[in-house]
Amino acid sequence: MSLYEMMEKILGAEDGARVEIPEENFNLLMLKILKAKARKENRQLNLVTAGNKGRTLVRQIGEKEEDLPPGEKASLPIKIKRKFALPKLGKVGRIALFALAGLIVLGGLAYWLLYYFPRAEINLSLRPIPLIKEIAVAADTSAEEVDGDKGIIPGKTRTAEESGEKSTAATGTATVGEKATGTVTLTSTVNQSCGAVTKVKETDSGLVFLTDATLTFSSAPEAKDIAVTAEKIGPTYNLAAGKNFTVVSGCSIGGLSVAGTNSAAFTGGTSQQVKIVSATDRSKLLTDLKKELTDKAKTELTASGDEVIIASALKVEVTKQDYSHAVGEQADNVSLNLIVKVTTISYLGADIQNLISQVIGELVPEGFTLFVGETEIEPLDPSLTATRLRFTAKITAQVVPEVDVEKIKMDLATRSVPSSEEYLSGVGEITGYEISLFPNLPASLQRIPRNVNRIKINLVTELPKGGEEGH
C-alpha cells in the first residue's frame, strides 16, 4: 500500500483507521507524515506492524507498544490529542478567568515597569589633580597627522573676503566766502613801477588789499586808478568810500612816495562756517569698518564645527579703499567703501587634544587618567606665516582616579537608595555622589534599575561629599 493510499484510508475512517506498516519501501519520514495527517484530521490511528522494522519505526516516533488482545499483538495504536476546547463556564467562572487574565497582564506590565521603564542618573565626584604645562605647537599645512614628538598638528589655510560701506558725519570746520573788491586811486610823487599784487593797506583798519595788475608812474607827480582785491575773505573788507591807503610793498620806490584813496565803496566780501572732512574722520571710519569686516570674516572662518581659529593670528589685507570725499573737502558726511581679505591657518580641536594626550600622558600617575572634559587650552604668542601657525599652548588639565564604571553599574543594580549611598561611600576613588531616579516613586519603592543599560553614570569634579537623592 502506498503512502497516498494510507492517507486516503485515514480520511475515510470515521473513528479510527487501521494501517499496516510494510517492511519494505517505508521509512521514518513517511510514518511521521501519517501521524501528522491523523492528528490534523482528528482521527484515531492504529498502526499494525508486520515485523521488527515496523516496530522499530513506531518506537522512533515516541509510541509504546501496548498489551493487545490475542491476534492483535502487532497492532500499535497511536493516540492523537484532540483539539482543546474551553469547558463551559458559568458567570462566576468567567469572572474568575478574566480576573486571572488581568492579573497576568498586570504582572507583565509591572515587570516591564520595573525592568525597562525606570532609569537612574548618577554623578560621581572624583578628586582631581591639576596639571599645568606649556608646549610649543605648530599647525603645519603640509602635515597629515599629529606628531607628538615634534609638536606638529595638521593645519589648513583659511581665507575669507568681506566688503562693506560705512558713513560718518564730518567733524571738521572751515570758514569759506568771497573776497571784497574795489578801485583805489594811487598818486606817486616820483617816477616808479608797481608790480601785480602790490600790497596796499587801509590806514585806519590796517586791512590789506592786493592790486590786480602792474602800474607804472612815468610823469610824477601822477595819479592812476588800479583795481584791488582783499587779502582775505569776509565782509569786514567791504570798506566805505573815502578811505586812505598806503603802499606796503610791491613798488620800486614805495614808502611815502605813493598813497591812495577810494572814491567808491568796496563790495563782495562774504564769509561763513561750513563742515569739512577731516583726516580724523577718514582715519576713524577706516578703523571702524575694517574691524567690522574683519570680525565678520572671523565669524565665517570659525563656523566650521571643530575647526579652531586663533583670533589674534589673522593676516588682514585691505584690497579696496574708496572714500567719498577728500580731507578738507566741504561735506556733511563722508563714506568709505572697503574690501578686506582675512587669512589664517586653522586646526582641529580633536588634533590638539590628541597632541596633548600624547604629551601629558607620560605625566599622568599610575592609577589615574586624564579628565578630558576639564582640559583648557590657551594659545599664547601666536605667529603666522604662509604655511605655519606657531603658538605656545598653555594646558591646564586635571587627572582623576580610574573608575570601573561598568562594575559600579552592576553592583548598584536593584539596590535601594540607602543601600546605594552606603555602597558609593565605600568606593575609595569617589569623593561625592548625586543620585537621580525616574519615576518619582515613594521612598520604599525606589530602586536602582535592574537593567544596567538604564543606569547612566557621569564622572564629574567638585561635588560635595555624599549627596542628596534627586528625582
VOZANU-40059 format. One record per residue (C-alpha): residue number from 0; residue in three letters; x, y, z. Coordinates in Angstrom, 3 decimals, always signed. Last residue first. Layout:
<pts>
> pos, code, east, north, up
> NUM, Ala, X, Y, Z;
...
</pts>
This chain:
<pts>
> pos, code, east, north, up
> 470, His, +14.338, +62.958, +41.076;
> 469, Gly, +17.134, +63.694, +43.484;
> 468, Glu, +18.969, +61.833, +46.244;
> 467, Glu, +21.178, +64.247, +48.121;
> 466, Gly, +24.864, +63.629, +48.008;
> 465, Gly, +27.853, +62.486, +49.988;
> 464, Lys, +30.850, +64.841, +49.992;
> 463, Pro, +30.100, +67.871, +47.856;
> 462, Leu, +30.650, +67.690, +44.073;
> 461, Glu, +33.856, +69.304, +42.791;
> 460, Thr, +34.579, +67.014, +39.838;
> 459, Val, +32.470, +64.981, +37.447;
> 458, Leu, +32.176, +61.413, +36.180;
> 457, Asn, +28.701, +60.737, +34.854;
> 456, Ile, +26.984, +57.354, +35.324;
> 455, Lys, +23.836, +56.391, +33.424;
> 454, Ile, +21.803, +53.391, +34.543;
> 453, Arg, +19.074, +52.165, +32.170;
> 452, Asn, +21.516, +49.851, +30.379;
> 451, Val, +22.162, +48.260, +33.764;
> 450, Asn, +18.627, +46.789, +33.723;
> 449, Arg, +17.748, +46.098, +37.365;
> 448, Pro, +17.017, +49.782, +37.819;
> 447, Ile, +18.232, +51.459, +41.058;
> 446, Arg, +15.317, +51.196, +43.425;
> 445, Gln, +12.736, +53.497, +44.946;
> 444, Leu, +9.726, +51.589, +46.233;
> 443, Ser, +10.038, +52.461, +49.949;
> 442, Ala, +10.858, +56.088, +49.097;
> 441, Pro, +7.603, +56.586, +47.192;
> 440, Leu, +8.130, +56.745, +43.414;
> 439, Asn, +9.379, +59.662, +41.342;
> 438, Pro, +9.954, +57.932, +38.007;
> 437, Phe, +12.857, +58.364, +37.494;
> 436, Leu, +15.811, +58.433, +39.856;
> 435, Ser, +18.586, +60.973, +40.399;
> 434, Ile, +21.562, +60.047, +42.587;
> 433, Glu, +24.309, +62.548, +43.385;
> 432, Tyr, +27.765, +61.498, +44.546;
> 431, Gly, +30.865, +62.635, +46.379;
> 430, Thr, +34.535, +61.832, +46.964;
> 429, Ile, +34.700, +58.644, +44.899;
> 428, Glu, +38.049, +56.854, +44.479;
> 427, Gly, +37.635, +54.894, +47.719;
> 426, Val, +34.293, +53.276, +46.940;
> 425, Gly, +32.730, +52.819, +50.400;
> 424, Ser, +30.521, +55.870, +50.238;
> 423, Leu, +29.161, +54.534, +46.960;
> 422, Tyr, +27.972, +51.323, +48.635;
> 421, Glu, +26.306, +53.092, +51.550;
> 420, Glu, +24.614, +55.507, +49.180;
> 419, Ser, +23.377, +52.632, +47.038;
> 418, Ser, +21.998, +50.810, +50.093;
> 417, Pro, +20.194, +53.968, +51.205;
> 416, Val, +18.769, +54.435, +47.678;
> 415, Ser, +17.611, +50.841, +47.310;
> 414, Arg, +19.700, +48.441, +45.253;
> 413, Thr, +18.312, +46.707, +42.155;
> 412, Ala, +21.508, +47.365, +40.104;
> 411, Leu, +24.205, +49.172, +42.102;
> 410, Asp, +26.890, +46.476, +41.846;
> 409, Met, +26.309, +46.060, +38.108;
> 408, Lys, +26.561, +49.809, +37.498;
> 407, Ile, +29.666, +50.086, +39.674;
> 406, Lys, +31.321, +47.288, +37.686;
> 405, Glu, +30.554, +49.097, +34.426;
> 404, Val, +32.018, +52.391, +35.719;
> 403, Asp, +35.378, +50.927, +36.726;
> 402, Val, +36.970, +54.172, +37.983;
> 401, Glu, +40.493, +55.464, +37.298;
> 400, Pro, +41.424, +58.249, +39.692;
> 399, Val, +41.325, +61.774, +38.235;
> 398, Val, +43.767, +63.856, +36.218;
> 397, Gln, +43.176, +67.535, +35.529;
> 396, Ala, +44.371, +69.784, +32.753;
> 395, Thr, +45.549, +73.352, +32.273;
> 394, Ile, +47.468, +73.467, +29.026;
> 393, Lys, +49.235, +76.621, +27.888;
> 392, Ala, +49.742, +76.078, +24.180;
> 391, Thr, +52.594, +78.174, +22.814;
> 390, Phe, +51.974, +79.257, +19.248;
> 389, Arg, +53.096, +78.680, +15.679;
> 388, Leu, +50.829, +78.845, +12.645;
> 387, Arg, +52.592, +77.559, +9.577;
> 386, Thr, +52.384, +77.688, +5.783;
> 385, Ala, +52.273, +81.386, +4.789;
> 384, Thr, +53.458, +82.575, +8.164;
> 383, Leu, +51.531, +83.309, +11.357;
> 382, Ser, +52.800, +83.896, +14.869;
> 381, Pro, +50.825, +83.155, +18.028;
> 380, Asp, +52.132, +84.386, +21.405;
> 379, Leu, +49.891, +82.238, +23.646;
> 378, Pro, +47.150, +79.729, +22.821;
> 377, Glu, +45.131, +78.795, +25.932;
> 376, Ile, +43.975, +75.181, +26.175;
> 375, Glu, +41.690, +74.041, +28.969;
> 374, Thr, +41.178, +70.367, +29.897;
> 373, Glu, +38.205, +69.643, +32.160;
> 372, Gly, +36.321, +67.341, +29.792;
> 371, Val, +39.493, +65.380, +29.097;
> 370, Phe, +39.976, +64.123, +32.663;
> 369, Leu, +43.324, +62.405, +32.074;
> 368, Thr, +43.515, +59.069, +33.897;
> 367, Phe, +44.863, +57.913, +37.229;
> 366, Gly, +46.024, +54.544, +38.572;
> 365, Glu, +49.631, +55.255, +37.626;
> 364, Pro, +50.394, +58.987, +37.642;
> 363, Val, +49.736, +61.064, +34.487;
> 362, Leu, +52.929, +62.781, +33.288;
> 361, Glu, +53.556, +60.470, +30.316;
> 360, Gly, +50.034, +61.099, +29.046;
> 359, Ile, +50.716, +64.831, +29.016;
> 358, Val, +52.485, +64.838, +25.659;
> 357, Gln, +50.483, +62.217, +23.798;
> 356, Ser, +47.167, +63.337, +25.279;
> 355, Ile, +48.006, +66.950, +24.468;
> 354, Leu, +48.664, +66.054, +20.831;
> 353, Asn, +45.361, +64.202, +20.604;
> 352, Gln, +43.557, +67.163, +22.156;
> 351, Ile, +45.237, +69.442, +19.601;
> 350, Asp, +44.079, +67.105, +16.830;
> 349, Ala, +40.493, +66.860, +18.127;
> 348, Gly, +40.242, +70.660, +18.208;
> 347, Leu, +41.071, +70.715, +14.525;
> 346, Tyr, +43.453, +73.324, +13.119;
> 345, Ser, +43.121, +76.673, +11.377;
> 344, Ile, +45.648, +78.774, +9.469;
> 343, Thr, +44.784, +82.416, +8.790;
> 342, Thr, +43.835, +84.829, +6.020;
> 341, Val, +41.486, +87.819, +6.056;
> 340, Lys, +40.854, +89.871, +2.899;
> 339, Val, +39.275, +93.285, +3.323;
> 338, Ile, +37.110, +95.299, +0.931;
> 337, Leu, +36.099, +98.869, +1.776;
> 336, Asn, +33.708, +101.569, +0.539;
> 335, Leu, +34.007, +104.606, +2.799;
> 334, Ser, +31.566, +107.417, +3.447;
> 333, Val, +31.916, +111.093, +4.460;
> 332, Asn, +29.101, +113.239, +5.760;
> 331, Asp, +28.220, +116.968, +5.926;
> 330, Ala, +30.666, +117.841, +3.179;
> 329, Gln, +33.265, +120.523, +2.268;
> 328, Glu, +36.534, +118.896, +1.246;
> 327, Gly, +39.385, +119.318, +3.703;
> 326, Val, +40.415, +115.628, +3.503;
> 325, Ala, +38.999, +114.060, +0.339;
> 324, His, +35.403, +112.943, -0.036;
> 323, Ser, +33.535, +109.693, -0.972;
> 322, Tyr, +36.359, +107.464, +0.197;
> 321, Asp, +37.395, +104.285, -1.672;
> 320, Gln, +39.610, +101.612, -0.128;
> 319, Lys, +39.992, +98.235, -1.859;
> 318, Thr, +42.248, +95.245, -1.121;
> 317, Val, +42.779, +95.966, +2.567;
> 316, Glu, +44.728, +92.986, +3.942;
> 315, Val, +44.221, +91.322, +7.325;
> 314, Lys, +46.504, +88.452, +8.374;
> 313, Leu, +44.957, +86.804, +11.413;
> 312, Ala, +46.619, +85.259, +14.429;
> 311, Ser, +44.953, +87.176, +17.264;
> 310, Ala, +41.620, +85.425, +16.733;
> 309, Ile, +43.138, +81.954, +16.882;
> 308, Ile, +40.827, +79.826, +14.738;
> 307, Val, +39.849, +76.284, +15.773;
> 306, Glu, +37.962, +73.896, +13.480;
> 305, Asp, +35.595, +71.500, +15.292;
> 304, Gly, +32.430, +72.843, +13.654;
> 303, Ser, +33.216, +75.066, +10.679;
> 302, Ala, +31.760, +78.478, +11.542;
> 301, Thr, +35.161, +79.829, +12.630;
> 300, Leu, +36.124, +81.286, +9.244;
> 299, Glu, +32.765, +82.968, +8.708;
> 298, Thr, +32.883, +84.518, +12.163;
> 297, Lys, +36.418, +85.783, +11.501;
> 296, Ala, +35.270, +87.296, +8.203;
> 295, Lys, +32.546, +89.205, +10.029;
> 294, Asp, +35.001, +90.313, +12.692;
> 293, Thr, +37.390, +91.529, +9.991;
> 292, Leu, +34.581, +93.381, +8.224;
> 291, Glu, +33.574, +95.179, +11.409;
> 290, Lys, +37.189, +95.923, +12.363;
> 289, Lys, +37.958, +97.417, +8.939;
> 288, Leu, +34.796, +99.489, +9.115;
> 287, Asp, +35.763, +101.002, +12.462;
> 286, Thr, +39.421, +101.691, +11.650;
> 285, Leu, +38.705, +103.141, +8.188;
> 284, Leu, +35.977, +105.446, +9.502;
> 283, Lys, +38.240, +106.579, +12.331;
> 282, Ser, +41.005, +107.505, +9.875;
> 281, Arg, +38.626, +109.283, +7.498;
> 280, Asp, +37.092, +111.449, +10.208;
> 279, Thr, +40.488, +112.138, +11.793;
> 278, Ala, +41.823, +113.449, +8.469;
> 277, Ser, +38.966, +115.950, +8.485;
> 276, Val, +36.059, +116.225, +6.086;
> 275, Ile, +34.585, +119.737, +6.061;
> 274, Lys, +31.643, +121.377, +7.733;
> 273, Val, +30.935, +125.071, +6.974;
> 272, Gln, +31.340, +128.457, +8.757;
> 271, Gln, +30.502, +131.539, +6.615;
> 270, Ser, +32.221, +134.508, +4.905;
> 269, Thr, +31.420, +137.370, +2.465;
> 268, Gly, +33.251, +140.354, +0.766;
> 267, Gly, +31.584, +141.420, -2.462;
> 266, Thr, +31.858, +145.220, -2.212;
> 265, Phe, +34.357, +148.063, -1.740;
> 264, Ala, +32.894, +151.602, -1.507;
> 263, Ala, +33.656, +154.203, -4.181;
> 262, Ser, +36.189, +157.059, -4.370;
> 261, Asn, +38.957, +155.031, -2.915;
> 260, Thr, +42.197, +156.707, -1.752;
> 259, Gly, +45.876, +156.402, -2.433;
> 258, Ala, +49.492, +156.889, -1.475;
> 257, Val, +52.902, +156.754, -3.184;
> 256, Ser, +56.250, +158.369, -2.294;
> 255, Leu, +55.671, +157.762, +1.416;
> 254, Gly, +57.317, +154.351, +1.136;
> 253, Gly, +57.372, +152.893, -2.350;
> 252, Ile, +60.484, +153.043, -4.508;
> 251, Ser, +60.115, +150.072, -6.895;
> 250, Cys, +56.550, +149.377, -5.802;
> 249, Gly, +55.433, +145.953, -4.442;
> 248, Ser, +55.268, +146.601, -0.736;
> 247, Val, +53.209, +148.349, +1.954;
> 246, Val, +51.713, +151.119, -0.192;
> 245, Thr, +49.486, +153.466, +1.777;
> 244, Phe, +45.716, +153.769, +1.653;
> 243, Asn, +43.132, +156.336, +2.745;
> 242, Lys, +39.384, +155.613, +2.855;
> 241, Gly, +36.886, +157.861, +1.105;
> 240, Ala, +34.325, +155.217, +0.137;
> 239, Ala, +33.194, +152.533, +2.620;
> 238, Leu, +35.169, +149.369, +3.077;
> 237, Asn, +33.722, +145.873, +2.353;
> 236, Tyr, +36.810, +144.149, +3.769;
> 235, Thr, +34.973, +143.333, +7.015;
> 234, Pro, +32.541, +141.269, +4.915;
> 233, Gly, +34.913, +138.321, +4.755;
> 232, Ile, +37.560, +136.685, +2.629;
> 231, Lys, +41.252, +137.550, +2.823;
> 230, Glu, +43.812, +139.748, +1.000;
> 229, Ala, +41.035, +141.900, -0.409;
> 228, Thr, +41.154, +142.561, -4.133;
> 227, Val, +42.348, +145.756, -5.860;
> 226, Ala, +41.657, +147.503, -9.177;
> 225, Ile, +44.057, +150.370, -10.001;
> 224, Asp, +43.337, +154.036, -10.769;
> 223, Lys, +46.295, +156.318, -11.590;
> 222, Ala, +47.653, +159.620, -10.184;
> 221, Glu, +50.927, +161.338, -11.292;
> 220, Pro, +53.534, +163.550, -9.674;
> 219, Ala, +55.361, +162.266, -11.470;
> 218, Ser, +55.500, +161.685, -15.194;
> 217, Ser, +56.423, +157.957, -15.652;
> 216, Phe, +54.316, +156.129, -12.975;
> 215, Thr, +53.842, +152.474, -13.933;
> 214, Leu, +51.214, +150.032, -12.562;
> 213, Thr, +51.055, +146.244, -12.720;
> 212, Ala, +47.713, +144.401, -12.313;
> 211, Asp, +45.165, +143.108, -9.730;
> 210, Thr, +46.496, +145.119, -6.815;
> 209, Leu, +46.376, +143.407, -3.445;
> 208, Phe, +44.449, +144.634, -0.409;
> 207, Val, +45.468, +144.723, +3.253;
> 206, Leu, +43.245, +145.735, +6.163;
> 205, Gly, +45.046, +148.026, +8.674;
> 204, Ser, +41.713, +149.350, +9.851;
> 203, Asp, +42.560, +153.125, +9.910;
> 202, Thr, +45.225, +153.399, +7.172;
> 201, Glu, +43.889, +150.949, +4.598;
> 200, Lys, +46.915, +148.947, +3.422;
> 199, Val, +48.231, +148.469, -0.104;
> 198, Lys, +50.126, +145.353, -1.184;
> 197, Thr, +51.271, +145.164, -4.801;
> 196, Val, +49.732, +142.013, -6.232;
> 195, Ala, +50.903, +142.987, -9.762;
> 194, Gly, +54.032, +145.127, -9.831;
> 193, Cys, +54.457, +148.820, -9.060;
> 192, Ser, +56.698, +150.985, -11.227;
> 191, Gln, +58.406, +154.304, -10.384;
> 190, Asn, +58.581, +158.010, -11.284;
> 189, Val, +58.264, +160.046, -8.120;
> 188, Thr, +55.431, +161.762, -6.253;
> 187, Ser, +53.079, +158.830, -6.836;
> 186, Thr, +49.280, +159.034, -6.545;
> 185, Leu, +47.208, +155.820, -6.253;
> 184, Thr, +43.475, +155.831, -6.915;
> 183, Val, +41.991, +152.650, -5.419;
> 182, Thr, +39.264, +150.539, -7.011;
> 181, Gly, +37.175, +147.804, -5.362;
> 180, Thr, +36.945, +144.104, -4.481;
> 179, Ala, +35.887, +142.113, -1.400;
> 178, Lys, +36.916, +138.458, -1.123;
> 177, Glu, +34.302, +135.664, -1.151;
> 176, Gly, +33.402, +133.010, +1.424;
> 175, Val, +34.559, +129.969, +3.401;
> 174, Thr, +35.376, +129.450, +7.055;
> 173, Ala, +36.225, +125.842, +7.900;
> 172, Thr, +35.017, +123.050, +10.211;
> 171, Gly, +35.957, +119.378, +10.611;
> 170, Thr, +33.516, +116.874, +12.170;
> 169, Ala, +32.124, +115.165, +9.064;
> 168, Ala, +29.355, +112.731, +9.985;
> 167, Thr, +30.054, +109.055, +9.388;
> 166, Ser, +29.360, +106.559, +6.640;
> 165, Lys, +30.066, +102.839, +6.180;
> 164, Glu, +30.319, +100.510, +3.217;
> 163, Gly, +31.088, +96.804, +3.128;
> 162, Ser, +33.160, +94.038, +1.643;
> 161, Glu, +34.331, +90.719, +3.093;
> 160, Glu, +36.918, +88.216, +1.904;
> 159, Ala, +37.603, +84.971, +3.778;
> 158, Thr, +40.663, +82.746, +3.653;
> 157, Arg, +41.551, +79.537, +5.515;
> 156, Thr, +44.808, +77.640, +5.184;
> 155, Lys, +44.562, +74.269, +6.925;
> 154, Gly, +46.804, +72.879, +9.632;
> 153, Pro, +47.790, +69.336, +10.623;
> 152, Ile, +49.427, +69.112, +14.072;
> 151, Ile, +53.106, +69.389, +14.952;
> 150, Gly, +54.604, +69.236, +18.454;
> 149, Lys, +57.741, +67.491, +17.188;
> 148, Asp, +57.482, +64.388, +19.383;
> 147, Gly, +53.679, +64.467, +19.411;
> 146, Asp, +53.371, +64.322, +15.625;
> 145, Val, +49.704, +64.570, +14.671;
> 144, Glu, +48.908, +63.591, +11.105;
> 143, Glu, +48.917, +64.956, +7.542;
> 142, Ala, +51.321, +67.873, +7.900;
> 141, Ser, +51.818, +70.196, +4.904;
> 140, Thr, +49.570, +72.969, +6.244;
> 139, Asp, +51.505, +72.981, +9.526;
> 138, Ala, +49.854, +73.890, +12.838;
> 137, Ala, +52.903, +74.288, +15.078;
> 136, Val, +52.734, +73.786, +18.829;
> 135, Ala, +55.241, +74.566, +21.571;
> 134, Ile, +54.172, +73.151, +24.926;
> 133, Glu, +53.233, +74.768, +28.217;
> 132, Lys, +52.175, +72.617, +31.168;
> 131, Ile, +49.760, +72.783, +34.065;
> 130, Leu, +48.454, +69.599, +35.709;
> 129, Pro, +45.833, +69.710, +38.465;
> 128, Ile, +44.978, +66.579, +40.499;
> 127, Pro, +41.246, +65.948, +40.569;
> 126, Arg, +39.152, +64.440, +43.411;
> 125, Leu, +36.342, +62.498, +41.774;
> 124, Ser, +32.632, +63.206, +42.067;
> 123, Leu, +30.229, +60.583, +40.771;
> 122, Asn, +27.027, +61.805, +39.175;
> 121, Ile, +24.336, +59.136, +38.978;
> 120, Glu, +21.446, +59.050, +36.533;
> 119, Ala, +18.856, +56.359, +37.095;
> 118, Arg, +16.143, +54.962, +34.865;
> 117, Pro, +12.895, +53.167, +35.388;
> 116, Phe, +10.946, +51.828, +32.354;
> 115, Tyr, +12.678, +48.601, +31.319;
> 114, Tyr, +12.897, +46.369, +34.397;
> 113, Leu, +10.367, +47.603, +36.962;
> 112, Leu, +7.828, +48.943, +34.505;
> 111, Trp, +8.174, +45.913, +32.251;
> 110, Tyr, +7.741, +43.530, +35.192;
> 109, Ala, +4.725, +45.507, +36.410;
> 108, Leu, +3.225, +45.345, +32.923;
> 107, Gly, +3.691, +41.573, +32.835;
> 106, Gly, +2.139, +41.209, +36.249;
> 105, Leu, -0.739, +43.450, +35.264;
> 104, Val, -1.351, +41.295, +32.200;
> 103, Ile, -1.266, +38.088, +34.278;
> 102, Leu, -3.518, +39.614, +36.915;
> 101, Gly, -5.985, +40.651, +34.236;
> 100, Ala, -6.013, +37.131, +32.792;
> 99, Leu, -6.751, +35.751, +36.260;
> 98, Ala, -9.543, +38.278, +36.747;
> 97, Phe, -10.990, +37.340, +33.336;
> 96, Leu, -10.984, +33.658, +34.307;
> 95, Ala, -12.558, +34.380, +37.709;
> 94, Ile, -15.291, +36.444, +36.083;
> 93, Arg, -15.891, +33.677, +33.536;
> 92, Gly, -16.129, +31.093, +36.296;
> 91, Val, -18.605, +33.151, +38.275;
> 90, Lys, -20.808, +33.601, +35.199;
> 89, Gly, -20.705, +29.896, +34.412;
> 88, Leu, -18.075, +28.211, +32.345;
> 87, Lys, -18.322, +25.724, +29.512;
> 86, Pro, -15.065, +23.974, +29.156;
> 85, Leu, -12.660, +25.506, +26.721;
> 84, Ala, -11.865, +23.252, +23.804;
> 83, Phe, -8.501, +21.753, +23.009;
> 82, Lys, -8.257, +19.774, +19.802;
> 81, Arg, -7.957, +16.071, +20.495;
> 80, Lys, -4.586, +14.525, +21.041;
> 79, Ile, -3.959, +11.509, +18.791;
> 78, Lys, -3.180, +8.182, +20.381;
> 77, Ile, -1.247, +5.909, +18.023;
> 76, Pro, -2.464, +2.330, +18.453;
> 75, Leu, +0.102, -0.477, +17.986;
> 74, Ser, -1.349, -3.607, +16.336;
> 73, Ala, +1.276, -6.352, +16.186;
> 72, Lys, -0.128, -8.202, +19.141;
> 71, Glu, -3.602, -8.184, +17.651;
> 70, Gly, -4.080, -11.920, +17.480;
> 69, Pro, -4.583, -12.188, +21.161;
> 68, Pro, -5.921, -8.955, +22.666;
> 67, Leu, -3.429, -6.079, +22.922;
> 66, Asp, -0.845, -5.223, +25.515;
> 65, Glu, +0.551, -1.872, +24.469;
> 64, Glu, +3.616, -0.993, +22.390;
> 63, Lys, +4.850, +2.479, +23.126;
> 62, Glu, +4.816, +5.401, +20.671;
> 61, Gly, +7.620, +8.037, +20.514;
> 60, Ile, +8.191, +8.334, +16.763;
> 59, Gln, +11.177, +6.010, +16.981;
> 58, Arg, +9.013, +3.300, +18.645;
> 57, Val, +6.851, +3.033, +15.548;
> 56, Leu, +9.888, +2.773, +13.282;
> 55, Thr, +11.344, -0.044, +15.390;
> 54, Arg, +8.059, -1.986, +15.326;
> 53, Gly, +7.909, -1.720, +11.555;
> 52, Lys, +11.461, -2.996, +11.199;
> 51, Asn, +10.749, -5.881, +13.606;
> 50, Gly, +7.918, -7.306, +11.560;
> 49, Ala, +4.418, -6.968, +10.177;
> 48, Thr, +3.398, -3.901, +12.106;
> 47, Val, -0.156, -2.682, +12.519;
> 46, Leu, -0.640, +1.017, +13.254;
> 45, Asn, -3.936, +2.170, +14.685;
> 44, Leu, -4.661, +5.863, +14.035;
> 43, Gln, -7.537, +7.670, +15.766;
> 42, Arg, -8.578, +10.664, +13.630;
> 41, Asn, -8.522, +14.406, +14.436;
> 40, Glu, -7.832, +15.318, +10.762;
> 39, Lys, -4.627, +17.194, +11.700;
> 38, Arg, -3.608, +14.474, +14.146;
> 37, Ala, -4.131, +11.746, +11.549;
> 36, Lys, -2.139, +13.713, +8.943;
> 35, Ala, +0.736, +14.304, +11.386;
> 34, Lys, +0.909, +10.585, +12.213;
> 33, Leu, +0.898, +9.633, +8.542;
> 32, Ile, +3.648, +12.169, +7.753;
> 31, Lys, +5.737, +10.896, +10.664;
> 30, Leu, +5.473, +7.341, +9.262;
> 29, Met, +6.601, +8.526, +5.835;
> 28, Leu, +9.625, +10.242, +7.408;
> 27, Leu, +10.523, +7.067, +9.370;
> 26, Asn, +10.711, +4.873, +6.281;
> 25, Phe, +8.743, +2.531, +4.065;
> 24, Asn, +9.836, +0.744, +0.885;
> 23, Glu, +9.832, -2.697, +2.550;
> 22, Glu, +8.552, -3.920, +5.916;
> 21, Pro, +5.050, -2.597, +5.344;
> 20, Ile, +3.218, -0.765, +8.129;
> 19, Glu, -0.435, -1.805, +8.235;
> 18, Val, -2.981, +0.961, +8.793;
> 17, Arg, -6.135, +0.620, +10.869;
> 16, Ala, -8.062, +3.933, +10.847;
> 15, Gly, -10.123, +5.118, +13.757;
> 14, Asp, -13.387, +6.882, +14.261;
> 13, Glu, -14.974, +7.738, +10.911;
> 12, Ala, -12.305, +6.312, +8.632;
> 11, Gly, -12.191, +7.654, +5.065;
> 10, Leu, -9.524, +10.299, +5.725;
> 9, Ile, -7.195, +7.782, +7.325;
> 8, Lys, -7.666, +5.374, +4.421;
> 7, Glu, -6.857, +8.166, +1.959;
> 6, Met, -3.623, +8.793, +3.860;
> 5, Met, -2.672, +5.122, +3.591;
> 4, Glu, -3.444, +5.130, -0.120;
> 3, Tyr, -1.120, +8.127, -0.627;
> 2, Leu, +1.671, +6.425, +1.347;
> 1, Ser, +1.395, +3.393, -0.960;
> 0, Met, +0.000, +0.000, +0.000;
</pts>
